[in-house]
């Protein structure tokens, strides 16, 4: 995954939790705001209930004063009619009616006095007044005279302690609707006054359509159970609302206010919309910033690729200007590594010059001394010591050569190789011929298996021959007398694969993994510095090939390496 994608993910991981927390905060704020609106609306319904009760109470008080009229004591109904019409101007109602115990209207200000009048339209209310002797407020009913829905306030008229008449004041629903109108509720809110039977008496919206109808069933159920509260329901028009209601303890009437849920949710959605817009803006800004920072980081890292490759090739390392401190530190580390490698090369040059020359002189001197000792009587002990000295010198020279080979190959200096097309079969035979005397003396059979017409490989013949000798020498060490070592070569589409396998106990899987590491040895009882296979890997990889070990049934191990074919190398690397 690229640095830019990682930084973009970091931006998202930083912004989204904050956005989620903001959503939760907005939701919490919305719930609190909704509760606040509901509480404020409940206070409004209480105030409206109180206003309705006060309006009804003022009408009842005026009627009670009128019920004491002396004209009702003397039975002068014509005079009472005149008095009632004069008093009606100050009353909240629009009609006054005098009714006897049978429900017969005697006086009705809606008609001239003496006009024949029907019986009262709410006989049940009249009977309760005569029975209880107490003032009452009716529910909504149809007036017998005006044929309209009205409410009435009724008070008893007493004579000698007995109820003889009922004086009632009629009020149209529009009168109570004015109370709702004066409240100036927010647009879209719907308020209604509901009588004790659940009938809508007044309504702020479409009163002509819904006054006289029953309120919503869900609201009616709550009105029967609770004196005040709130619920989610639909209005008679089908509008989803949160309804807040309050019921009077005096008249048992209720006021309900419906708040459209869309209005309540609008604030939430507006806040969420702003949050989404802000989040997307932050994400876009963060992504652009991540792209810019990622480009700077990527540029700094990519700028170090060529210096690192030059370090591997043993070339001069040049670190370009870098913007990031960390990249600058890495660049300095590459420069330090290049300096240390140069110092190692200088040490290797000293080793090559100052150690090899004395070793060569020592070996030459030992050889000369051996010839002289051969001519002297009793020189055999001296010759044995000289042979031991020569053997030690050759070992030291071999160790120096191994160290130089590892160092040169580790730098990948293919330019130090003498690359030429080499016949693979001839290379195989030359390697076998070099070590065959050693195998014969050890009593081990060396078998060469290869196709008659192998392609040429492009290689430094001496270096590759060293690989063969190291592998064969390693096989010789690990093969018992009368064993067998097989040297093979097979052609591949783009390379030639060489292998050396030997009989013996199979090596553990761990050995197959680690045997090409410098100084690694299969057993402490084996002689050598543990550099042979590491040298083989370095030489093969410098040629552009690869080397590996694999298990083979019935054999100790199979050591394989492949080299590119000569024409393949020529096509891929024209500079060589």
N, C-alpha and C positions, 0 to 999 in steps of 0.2 A: 504494500500500500504506500502511495506517495505521501510526502510530507504535507502537500497541500490538502489532501483528503483527511489526513490526521488532524490538521489544524481546523479544517471545516467541521469535523466531528467534535472537536473541542469547543468550537463556538456554539454548535447546536447543544452540546451537553451543558454549556454554561447558561444559554438563554432559555431553553425549554423549562428547566426546573423553576426559574424565576417567573416565567409566564404562567406555569401551573400554579405557583403560589399566588400570583396575581389573580388568576381565575377564582381560586378559593376565597381570596380576600374580597373580590368583587361580589361573589355569590353570598358571602357572609354579610357584606354591606347591603346587598339587595334585600336579604331577609330582614335585616334590622330596619331598613328603610320601609319595607312593606309592613312590618309590625308597627312602625311609627305612624304610617298613614292609617292603618287600621285603628290604632288607638285614637288618633285625632278624629277619625270618622265616627268612632263610637261616642266621643264627646259631643260631636255634632248631632248625632241621633238623640242623645240625652237632652240636648238643648231644644231640639225640635219637639220632642215629647213634652217637655216642660211648656213650650210655647203653645202647643195644642191644648194642654190641660188648662193653661191660664186663659186661653180664649173661651174655652167651654165654661170655666169657672166664672168668668166675668158675665157671660150670658146667663148663667144660673142665678147669680146674685141679682141681676136686674129683674129677672122673672120673679124671684121671691119677693122683691119689693112691689112688683106689679100685682102679685097675688093677694096683697093686702088692700087692694083698691076698695073703697067704700061702696062703689057701684056694684061690686059683686055681692056685698052684704045686703044691699037693698034690692038686688035683682034687676037694676037698670042696665040691661045689656047694651042698649044703644049708646049710653054714655060711656060704658066700658070700651065699646068699639072705638069711639073717638079718642079716648085716653090711650088705647093701645096703638092706634095709628100715630099719635104724637110721640109716644115713647119709642117707637120702632126706629126713629131716626138715630137714636143714641145706642141702639143695640147692634151686636155683631151679626144678627140674623136678618132675614129679609121678609119674614112673615110671623104673625102671632095668631094662635088658634086657641079658642076656649071650647072645651069638650066636657060633656056630662059623663056620668058613670056608665052609660050604655055605649059610649063611643061616638055619640052623635055630636057633630060639630055645631056649635051655637054661634060662634064668631070666628071669622077668618078674614084677616086683613087683605087677603088676595081677592076677595069678593066684596061687593057693596053689602052693607048691613041689611038684613032682611031677605037676602037671596037664599033660596033653598040650597042647603049644603049637604054633601054626602057624609057618611060615617068616616071616622078617622082611618087613615091608611095603615096605622100601626096599632091595632087594637090590643095586642099583647102588651105593648108598652103601657097603654092606658090602664089596663087591668092591674099591672104591677104597681103603678103609682097609687091607685085607689087601695090596693091591698096593703102596701107597705107604708104609704103616707110619706115617702121620701122622694127627693128629686132624682131623676134618672137621665142618663144620656143614651140615646138610642144608637143602634147600628144603622147602616145605610138601608133605606127602604124606599118604596115608590109612593110618592104623594098622591092621595086620591083626588085632589083638586087640580094640581098643576101637571100631574102625570110625568113627574120627573123624580130622579133619585135625590133624596134629601136625607139629612139627619135632623134629629130634634132633641131639644133640651126640655124636659117636662118637670114641672113643679106642682105640688098639690095646692088647692085652695080650700081652706078649712072654715067651717062655720059650726060653732058650738062643739069644737073638738072633732068634728066629722069632716071627711074629705067630700066636698060637694062638686068640685070642678077640677079640671086639669088644664093648666095654662102651659102651652108649649110654644117654643120658638123654632121655626124651621131654618135650616142653613143649607145652602147649596154646596156641593163639593168644591166648587171653584173658590169658595171663601177659604177653605183650608189649603187649597192649592196655592193661594197667595202666600201663605206662610212658607211653603217650600220655595217659592220663587224668590222671596226676600233673602234666602240663605246664600244665594249666588254660588252654587256648587260648581266645581270645575266642569268644563265641557265634556260631555259624554257620560258623566255620572248620572245615575237614575235614582230618584228618591220617591218613596211612596208612603202614604199614611194608610194603615190597615186597621179596620175595626176589630172588635172582640171575636167576630165570627170568621175572620180571615178574609174579609171582602175589602178590595181596594177602594178607599174613600177618596183619595186624591193622589195624583201622580205628576211628576215633573215632565215626563215625556209621553206623548200620545195619550193624554188623559181621556179624550173622547172615545178612544178605542178600548181602553182597559179599565176605566172606573166602573165599578159594579161587578167585576170579575174576581174570582178567587186568586189569591197570590200563588206563587210557584209552590208545588207540593212539598219540595224539600224545605223551603222556608217555613211553610205552615207547620211541619213537624217540629222544627226547632222552636217556633213560637209557642207551641203547646208545652214544650219541655223547659225552655230556658227563658229568663227574663231579658238577657242580652247576650250577644256573642257575635261570631262571624262564621261564615261557611262559603264554600265554593259551589256555585250553582249556575243555572242559566235563567235569564229573564224570560218573560212571556214572549218577547220577540226572538228568543234564541241566542241572545248575546251572552257569552261566558263572562261571569262577573264574580268578584269576591263581595259577598253581601254582609254588611254590618247592620245589626238591628238592636233596638232597645224597646221594651214594652213598659207602658205606664202602669204603675201600681194603683192609680186613681181610677182611670177610665178603662183600663185593660186594653187600650188601643196601643198600636205599635208604629214605629217609624223605622223603615229599612232603606238603606242607601247601597246601591250596587255600583262597584268600581270595576270597569272593564279590565279583564286580566291582561289584555294587550297593552293597556296603558301602564299597568304595573310592571310588565315585562320589558316595556320599551326602554326604560332606563338601564335595565340589565343588558339588553342586547346592544344598546348604544355603547355602554362601557366595554362590553366584550369586543365589539367591532373596533373600538379604539385600541384595545389591547392587542387584537390580531394585527391591526395595521402597524402598531408599534413593534410587535414581535417580529413581523415580517421585515420591517425596516431594519431592525437590529440584526436579524439573520443575514439580510443582504449586505449590510454594512460590514458585519463580521466576516462574511464569506469573502467580500472583496479585500478586506484587510488580511484575512488568512491567505488569500491567493497572492497578495503582494509580499507578505512576510515569507510565505512558502517559496515564492520565486527567489527571494534573496537567499534563503537557506539553501535551496536547491542549486542556485548558481554557485554559492560558495563551496558546496560539496562537490559539484561537478568540476569546479575549477581545480580540485585536488586530485581528480582522476588521472590526468596526464602526468603530474609530478609523481604520483604513486607508481604509475606504469613505468616512468623513466627510472625510478628507484629500482624497480624490479629488473629493468634491462641493463642496469649499471651505467646509465647515461647521466649527464649533468642535470641536477634537479633545480628547476626555477619555479618559485612560488609566486603566483600573480597576486595583486592587491586583493584583499578579502574584506568584506564588510562586517562579518561576525567575529567576535572575540574568540569563540570556541573554534571556529574554522582557522583563525590565525594561529591558535595554539596547536591545532593539528598540523598546520603547515610547518610550524617550527619543529614539531616532532618529526615530520618527514625529513626536514633539512638535517636535523640531528642524526637521524638514522642514516642518511646519505653520508654525512661526515664520518660516522662510526664505521660504515662499510668501507669508505675510502681509507680510513686508518687501518682497518683489517687487511685491506689489499696491500697497504704498505708493509704491514707485518708479514703478510704472506710472501711479499717480494723479498723481504729480509730472510725469511725461512728458506725460500727457494734459492737465494744466492749464497747466504752465509752458512747454511746447513748442508745443502746438497754438495757444494764444492768440497768442503772438508770430508764429507762422507765418501765422495768419489775418490779423493786422494787417499783416504784411509783404506778403502777397498783395493785400490791399485797397489798401495804399499804392502798390504797383506798378501796380495797375489805374488808380488815380486819376492817378498820374504819367503813365501812358500816354495818358490822355485829354488831359492838359495838353500833353504833348509833341506830340500830333497837331495842336494849334492853333499851335504855334510853327514858324516857318520853319527848315528844316534840322534838324528833330527826329527824322528817321528813324533816325540812328545811336543816339540815346537810346532810341527805341522798341525797337530790336533788343536793346539791352542789358537794357531792362526786360522784354522777352519772355523772354530767357534767365533773368533773375532769377525771373520768375514760374514758368517751367518747373522750375527747381531747387526752388523753394518747394513746388510741387505734388508733386514727387517726394519731398521730405522729409515732407510731410503724408501721402502714401501709405504711406511706410515706417513712420511712427508708427502709422497705422491698422493696418498689417499686424502690427506687434509687439503692439499691443493686442489684435487679434483672436486671434493665436496664444496669448497669455497667458490670455485669458478662456476660450477654447475648451479649452485644456489643463487647466484646472481643472474642466471639465465643468459649468459654471454654466448649466444649461438655464433656470434662473429668470431669467436676464438676457435671454432671447430673448422676443420678442413672438409667441407661438404663436397662429396662427389658421388656420381651414380656407382653403386656397388652391387655386384651380383649376389643375390641372397644365398643361392646354393653354394657358391664359392666361399662366401663368408662363413657359412655353416661348417664346411669341410675344413677351412683354415682353423676355426676355433677347436674343432674336434682333434685335428692333428697336433695342435699345440699342447693339449693336455692328455693325449692318449697314453704317452709313456707313464705318466703318473697313475692312470687308471690300471694299466697293465701291472705295474709293480704292486698296486693295492689289491689285485685280484678282482677287480670290478669291471663288468662288461659295459662298454660305451657303445650305444646304438644310435645311428643317425638315420632319421626318416624324413624324407622330403620329396616333393614332386620334382620330376626331371626338369621342368621349365618354370622356374620361379621368376617373377619380375624383379627388376632392379629396385633397390631402395636408395634414397639419397641420404648419405650418412658420412660421418667421420669414421673411416674403417677401423682405425686404431682404437678409438673410443668405444665403438660398438664391440670390438673384439675384447676389450677389457670387461664389458658387461657379460659377455659369454663366459670368459675365464672366471669372473667372480661367481657367477651362478653355478658353473660346473665345479669350481673348487668348493663351494658351499655344499653341493650335492655329494661330492666325494667325502666330505667330512661326516655327513649324516647317513652314509650307506655302508652297511656291513659287508665284509668280504664275501665274494661270490654273489653280490647283489648286482643290480642293473640300473644304469642311468640312460635315459632316452632323450636325445636331442632332436627336435622336430621343427619344421617350418611349414606353414600353409598360407596359401594366397587368399586374401580378402578383396572385396571390390575396390577399396581405396588404400589398402595397406597389406603388409606381410606380418603374420603373427609367428613369433618364435617361442619355443617352450622347452624347458628342462624339467624332467620328472625323474624321481628316483624311488627305488623300493625302500621299504622300512616302515616303522610304526608311524601311523598318521599323526600329524601335528595337531594340537588343540586349536579350536577356532580363534582363540585369543592371539595365538602366534601368527595366524594368517593376517590379522589386522595390524599388528605392531611390528612385523619383521622388517619393514622398510624404514623404520625410524632410526636416526643416528644412535649408535652405541647400544642398540638393543641386541641381545643375544638369547638364543633358545635355551642355553644352559651354562652354568658357571664353569663347567669343566671343559668348555670349548676354548680353543685358543683364538686370538684375534682381538681387534679393537671394536668390532661391531659396526664397522663403517662400510663393509663391502656392499650390502644390499642398498644402503642409503646412497652410495655412489652410483649404483646401477640405476636407481630411480632418477637421480639428478641428471645423469647422462641421457637417459631415454626421454625425459620430459624436455630437456634442452633441444632434442631432435624433433620435438612436436609429437612425440608418441606417449604411450602410457605403459605401466608395468603393474602386475598384480599377481597374487598367489591364490590358488584354488585347490580344493581337495579333489583327489582322484581315487576311485575305488582300487584297492590293492596296492596303492603307492603311498609314499610318505607325503609328498606334496608336488604340485605342478607349478613351476614358476613361469609366467608368461609375460612377454612384452611385444608390443607392435610398433612398427616404424612405417611412416607414410611411403607409398610408392614414389619412385623418382619422378614420373610424369605428374603425379598428383601434387607434389611439392613444387614442381616447376610452375604449374598452373596457378597454385594458390599464392606462391611467394616468388614472383619474377625477379625480385632483387637478389635472391640467392643464386 
